[in-house]
Each structure stands twice: as C-alpha cells, then as structure tokens.
Amino acid sequence: MSNAEASRRPAREWVPILKEYREPSLTRSIWELTTTFVPYVLLWVIAWRSLSAEMYWVTVPSVILIGMLMMRMFAIQHDTGHGAIFKSWSANRWLGRCLGVICIAPAAVWAKKHDVHHATHGNLDRREMGDLLTLTVAEYNAKGPFAKALYRLYRNPYFLLAFGPVYSFFLEYRLPVRLMDKREYWISAMGTNLSIAIVLSIIYYFGGWGPILFIFVPSTLIGAFCGVWVFYIQHQFEGVEWDHQGNWSVHDAALYGSSYYVLPGWLNWFSCNVGIHHVHHLYSKIAFYRLPEVLRDHPELAGTSRVTFRDSLKCLKLKLWDEDSRRMVDFKAADDIAAQQTLAPAQ
C-alpha cells in the first residue's frame, strides 16, 4: 500500500456511518415511482398518437424522453436487486420483475450478475461476469496479433457503445447462457421473454409494427446506451484501482475503484443519482434518493474518485491496467512498454 493510500480514511470505517442511511421511505419510494411511471405512460401515448398523425417533430423528442425514463427505471430496478426501494424483500423482487419487462432485463439474472460485480470489481484474480473486461498491460503484450486486435475492437468506444447495448439487452439477457445451470435464472429469463412477447403482441395488435419499430426499439436503445455509458465511466477512470487477491479489499475497491460521476441535476434525476457510485458500492442498500444526503452530510466523500463530464470523455482512451505504475493507460503506452522491454536485453 502506498503512502497516499495509507493516508486516506480506511473505506471500512465508512460502513457503520453509511448504515444510518439504509432505511427507505415508503412515501418517497412511491413518489419516485409515480413521477417515473406517469410520465412514461403519457409519453408513450403522445409518441403513439403523433406517430399515427405523422407529427414526427413530436414523436422524436417523445421517444428520446421515453428512453431517458427507461434509464431511470433500469436504475430503480437496479436498486430493487439490492433491496433498497422497499423494506420488504418480496416487494422489491416483484417491482424488479415488473421493471425487468419494461427494461427487457430479467430481474434475477441482472441481480445475480450485479452481485458478482459488487463482490469482485477491481480484483485482478476474479474478473468474472458483470464487468467490462480489462486486461493488464502484461497480459495484453503477451497476446498474439489476432488476440490483440480482438481486444482493441472490444475496447473501441464506437464499437463498445454502439454494439454493447444491443448485445447486452437484446441478446445476452434473452438467453443468459452462463447462468442457465440454475432453474431460478432460467425461469427469470424465459418469464421475462414471454412477458415482453405478450406486451409487444398487444402493441402490434392495436398499432402494427410502427410503435414497435419507431417507439419501443429506439427508446430501449437510448436507455441501454445511457446505462452502458454511465456504467463504463463508473469503473474506467483516472485514479481507479485494481489489485490481486492478496492486496484487494472489497471496501477499498468500492470506494476508490468506483467513481463519483458529477452530473447536472436533471441527469441525476434521470439516472437516479447513479453517479454517486462510490457510495453506492460501499453500501448498496441505500436507496438512490438518499445518496445526495450522504454527500451533504459528509462532503469529504464528494472529493473522492470525482469525475466530471469533461473528465469522462478522456476516460474513453483508457484501455489497460498497468501494474507497475498502478494506473489505467492507453494502447500506445502498452506498446511503448513492450518496446522498452524488447530493447532492455540488448542494452
């Protein structure tokens, strides 16, 4: 552990402090759900009617707003997986299942992958499901040309942000192969698929292909894109930390390996304060609407792992973890390191 790391407040010490914020408010939860679902339904009506009337200047912004509300609903579904919206675990599960149909993400499948993410993020020896694959510089340089090219394609921001949402939501969640050995996840995936098929059949019966192709598909893609973008920034930023099992701590990985993505207020609303991700990772049972309370009461946390929108654009160039310098680097830095190692024996 470096001197800089040793001088910081141990992440574990925040746990009993954050525990004070874990109780959700039933009134507040219902309010947040109401102010999400009512606009969602109204916008669907507006988008559908304007599409039928060929008033596309109304349809397009309506679809964009529907997509943003889908990001919000997905964030709420995310909280249900942590048991953070209601005190009742059963109520959280059923809300998550319903939201899973709207967000086309099976609740049990999503929750399992996300639990693994929380339990293993930042651990170089447990890069499992639920995370964006991140290689070390040494691992990357040890690969052949074809494997390097595949990894470069995978980490290309245009490919990642364009294909990633399509793959995750339209393909991976439809048949989560890596979890199909357990009946619970099979039921979750197939039950969600069946429910989605029923909803789309009803839409088709009353409106044909138009609402499906021009409202459902684009709004879902917008919501998925926003979700993938925010998730990317939350764990791929300057200052993020990775360690091998012997030096890895779940609490340090949570607080210092997750970003505080500083967003404007309206985006915080649509994303359910998911930018306050370092606090969420450290104590995931805090409902999203209470996360700002934590920063208000403990302003020192607002300076931890802070990433602005401008910073986030620079994060797109970060591709690999350099174990020597303990920082994320780009492919050029990895190539330079490989060249230096090649020249070293000759010198």
C-alpha positions in Angstrom: 0.0 0.0 0.0 1.4 3.4 -1.0 1.8 6.4 1.4 -1.0 8.1 -0.4 -3.3 5.2 0.2 -2.3 4.8 3.8 -3.1 8.5 4.5 -6.7 8.1 3.4 -9.5 7.2 5.7 -10.0 3.4 5.6 -13.0 2.6 3.5 -14.3 0.1 6.0 -14.8 2.9 8.6 -17.5 4.4 6.4 -19.7 1.3 6.6 -21.2 2.0 10.1 -21.7 5.7 9.1 -23.5 4.8 5.9 -25.6 2.3 7.6 -27.6 5.2 9.1 -29.0 5.9 5.6 -30.1 2.4 4.7 -33.8 2.8 5.7 -36.0 3.6 2.7 -39.1 5.8 3.0 -42.2 4.2 1.7 -43.8 7.6 0.8 -40.7 8.7 -1.0 -40.3 5.4 -2.9 -44.0 5.6 -4.1 -43.5 9.2 -5.1 -40.4 8.4 -7.1 -42.2 5.5 -8.8 -45.2 7.7 -9.6 -43.2 10.5 -11.1 -41.5 7.9 -13.3 -44.4 5.8 -14.5 -46.9 8.5 -15.1 -44.7 10.5 -17.5 -43.6 7.2 -19.1 -47.2 6.3 -19.9 -48.1 9.8 -21.0 -45.1 10.0 -23.3 -46.0 6.6 -24.9 -49.5 7.9 -25.6 -48.1 11.2 -27.1 -45.5 9.3 -29.2 -48.0 6.8 -30.5 -50.6 9.3 -31.4 -48.1 11.7 -33.0 -46.6 8.8 -35.0 -50.1 7.9 -36.3 -50.7 11.6 -37.2 -47.2 11.8 -38.9 -46.2 14.6 -36.4 -42.7 13.3 -36.2 -41.4 16.5 -34.7 -43.4 15.5 -31.6 -42.6 11.7 -31.9 -38.8 12.1 -31.9 -38.4 14.1 -28.6 -41.1 11.9 -27.0 -39.1 8.8 -27.9 -35.9 10.4 -26.5 -37.6 11.2 -23.2 -39.1 7.7 -23.1 -35.5 6.3 -23.5 -34.3 8.6 -20.7 -37.1 7.4 -18.4 -36.2 3.8 -19.3 -32.7 4.5 -18.0 -34.3 5.8 -14.8 -36.5 2.7 -14.5 -33.5 0.5 -15.0 -31.7 2.3 -12.2 -34.7 1.7 -10.0 -34.7 -1.9 -11.0 -31.0 -2.0 -10.0 -31.9 -0.7 -6.6 -34.6 -3.4 -6.2 -31.9 -6.0 -6.7 -30.2 -4.6 -3.6 -33.4 -4.5 -1.6 -33.2 -0.7 -1.4 -36.6 0.6 -2.5 -38.9 -1.1 0.0 -38.2 -2.7 3.4 -40.0 -5.9 2.1 -37.7 -8.1 0.1 -40.7 -9.6 -1.7 -41.9 -6.1 -2.7 -38.5 -5.3 -4.1 -38.4 -8.6 -6.1 -41.9 -8.1 -7.6 -41.1 -4.5 -8.6 -37.9 -5.6 -10.1 -39.6 -8.3 -12.1 -42.2 -5.8 -13.5 -39.4 -3.3 -14.3 -37.5 -6.1 -15.9 -40.2 -6.4 -18.6 -40.1 -2.7 -19.4 -36.3 -2.6 -19.4 -36.1 -6.0 -21.0 -33.6 -7.2 -18.3 -34.7 -10.3 -16.3 -34.6 -9.3 -12.7 -33.0 -12.4 -11.2 -30.4 -12.7 -14.0 -29.5 -9.0 -13.7 -29.3 -9.1 -9.9 -27.0 -12.2 -9.9 -24.6 -10.7 -12.4 -24.6 -7.4 -10.5 -24.0 -9.1 -7.2 -20.9 -10.8 -8.7 -19.8 -7.4 -10.0 -20.1 -5.9 -6.5 -18.2 -8.8 -4.9 -15.3 -8.9 -7.4 -14.8 -5.5 -9.0 -11.2 -4.4 -9.0 -9.9 -7.9 -8.3 -7.4 -8.9 -10.9 -7.9 -12.5 -9.9 -11.6 -12.5 -10.3 -12.6 -10.8 -13.5 -15.9 -12.5 -13.8 -19.4 -11.6 -15.1 -20.9 -8.2 -14.7 -17.8 -6.2 -15.6 -16.2 -4.8 -18.7 -13.1 -6.9 -19.4 -10.0 -5.1 -18.5 -6.6 -6.6 -19.3 -3.3 -5.7 -17.7 -0.5 -4.3 -19.9 1.5 -7.5 -19.3 -1.5 -9.7 -20.3 -2.1 -7.6 -23.4 1.5 -7.6 -24.5 1.7 -11.4 -24.1 -1.1 -12.0 -26.6 -0.7 -12.6 -30.3 -1.6 -10.1 -33.1 -5.1 -11.6 -33.6 -6.0 -11.6 -29.9 -4.7 -8.0 -29.5 -6.8 -6.9 -32.5 -9.9 -8.5 -30.9 -9.3 -6.8 -27.6 -8.7 -3.5 -29.4 -12.1 -3.9 -31.2 -13.8 -4.8 -28.0 -12.5 -1.7 -26.2 -13.1 0.6 -29.2 -15.5 3.2 -27.8 -17.6 3.3 -31.0 -18.0 -0.5 -31.0 -18.4 -0.7 -27.3 -21.1 2.0 -27.0 -22.9 1.1 -30.2 -22.8 -2.7 -30.1 -22.6 -3.1 -26.3 -26.2 -2.0 -25.5 -27.6 -4.1 -28.4 -25.7 -7.2 -27.3 -26.4 -6.9 -23.6 -30.1 -6.1 -23.7 -31.4 -7.6 -26.9 -29.2 -10.8 -27.0 -27.4 -11.6 -23.7 -30.4 -11.1 -21.4 -32.7 -13.1 -23.7 -30.6 -16.3 -23.1 -28.1 -15.8 -20.2 -26.0 -18.9 -21.1 -23.6 -18.6 -18.2 -26.4 -18.8 -15.6 -28.6 -21.4 -17.2 -27.4 -24.2 -14.9 -29.8 -22.9 -12.2 -33.6 -23.1 -12.5 -34.2 -19.7 -11.0 -32.3 -17.8 -13.7 -33.9 -19.9 -16.5 -37.4 -19.0 -15.1 -36.4 -15.3 -14.8 -35.1 -15.1 -18.4 -37.9 -17.1 -20.0 -40.6 -15.5 -17.9 -39.4 -12.0 -18.9 -39.1 -13.0 -22.5 -42.7 -14.3 -22.5 -44.0 -11.2 -20.8 -42.1 -9.0 -23.4 -43.6 -11.0 -26.2 -47.1 -10.6 -24.8 -46.7 -6.8 -24.4 -45.3 -6.5 -28.0 -48.1 -8.6 -29.3 -50.6 -6.3 -27.7 -48.8 -3.2 -29.2 -48.8 -4.9 -32.6 -52.5 -5.8 -32.4 -53.5 -2.2 -31.8 -50.8 -0.3 -33.8 -49.0 -2.7 -36.1 -45.2 -2.5 -36.5 -45.0 1.3 -36.3 -45.0 1.7 -32.5 -42.6 -1.3 -32.1 -40.1 -0.1 -34.6 -40.3 3.6 -34.0 -41.0 3.9 -30.3 -40.2 0.7 -28.5 -36.9 -0.2 -30.2 -35.3 3.3 -30.3 -36.3 4.2 -26.8 -35.0 0.9 -25.5 -31.7 1.5 -27.3 -31.4 5.0 -25.9 -32.0 3.8 -22.4 -29.5 1.0 -22.9 -26.9 3.3 -24.4 -27.2 5.7 -21.4 -26.9 2.9 -19.0 -23.8 1.4 -20.7 -22.1 4.8 -20.9 -22.6 5.6 -17.2 -21.5 2.0 -16.2 -18.4 2.4 -18.3 -17.4 5.7 -16.6 -18.1 4.4 -13.1 -15.2 1.9 -13.3 -12.9 3.1 -16.1 -11.5 6.4 -14.9 -8.2 8.1 -13.9 -7.5 7.0 -10.3 -9.4 3.7 -10.4 -7.7 0.9 -8.5 -7.1 -2.8 -9.3 -5.3 -5.3 -7.1 -4.6 -9.0 -6.9 -6.5 -11.0 -4.3 -3.8 -10.7 -1.6 -3.9 -6.9 -1.6 -7.6 -6.5 -2.7 -10.2 -5.2 -0.3 -13.9 -5.2 -1.2 -14.3 -1.9 0.7 -11.4 -0.1 -0.9 -12.4 -1.4 -4.3 -15.9 0.0 -3.6 -14.9 3.5 -2.5 -11.8 4.1 -4.5 -12.5 1.8 -7.5 -15.8 3.4 -8.3 -16.3 7.0 -9.5 -18.3 9.9 -8.3 -19.6 11.0 -11.7 -20.6 14.6 -11.3 -23.7 15.2 -13.4 -26.1 18.1 -13.7 -29.3 17.9 -11.6 -31.6 16.8 -14.4 -29.3 13.9 -15.4 -29.0 12.9 -11.7 -32.8 12.6 -11.7 -33.0 10.5 -14.9 -30.1 8.3 -13.7 -31.3 8.0 -10.1 -28.1 9.5 -8.7 -26.2 6.5 -10.0 -23.2 8.8 -10.5 -22.7 8.7 -6.7 -21.4 5.3 -7.4 -18.6 5.1 -4.9 -21.0 5.5 -2.0 -23.4 3.0 -3.6 -20.8 0.4 -3.9 -19.7 0.8 -0.4 -23.2 0.5 1.0 -25.6 -0.8 -1.7 -28.7 -0.9 0.4 -29.0 2.9 0.4 -31.9 4.0 -1.8 -30.9 6.2 -4.7 -32.8 9.2 -3.4 -30.8 9.1 -0.1 -27.4 9.2 -1.8 -27.3 13.0 -2.0 -28.0 13.1 1.7 -24.7 11.2 2.3 -22.7 13.8 0.3 -24.5 16.6 2.0 -23.7 15.3 5.5 -20.2 14.0 4.5 -18.7 16.5 2.0 -15.4 14.7 2.1 -16.9 11.9 0.0 -17.7 14.4 -2.7 -14.0 14.8 -3.3 -13.3 11.1 -3.6 -13.0 9.5 -7.1 -14.5 12.6 -8.6 -15.0 12.6 -12.4 -16.6 15.5 -14.3 -18.3 15.1 -17.7 -15.2 16.5 -19.4 -13.0 14.0 -17.5 -15.3 11.2 -18.6 -14.7 11.9 -22.3 -10.9 11.5 -21.6 -11.7 8.1 -19.9 -12.5 6.6 -23.3 -8.8 6.3 -24.2 -8.1 4.2 -21.1 -7.9 0.5 -22.0 -5.4 -1.4 -19.8 -4.3 -1.6 -16.2 -0.5 -1.0 -15.8 0.5 -2.9 -12.7 3.9 -1.1 -12.4 2.5 2.5 -12.5 -0.8 1.4 -10.9 -2.9 3.4 -13.4 -5.1 2.9 -16.4 -3.2 3.5 -19.7 -4.0 3.6 -23.4 -2.7 1.2 -26.1 0.2 3.5 -27.1 1.6 3.3 -23.5 1.3 -0.5 -23.7 3.2 -0.6 -27.0 5.9 1.7 -25.6 6.3 -0.6 -22.6 6.6 -3.6 -24.9 9.2 -1.8 -27.0 11.3 -0.9 -23.9 11.2 -4.5 -22.7 12.4 -5.7 -26.1 15.3 -3.3 -26.1 16.3 -3.9 -22.5 18.2 -7.2 -23.0 20.2 -5.7 -25.8 21.3 -2.8 -23.6 
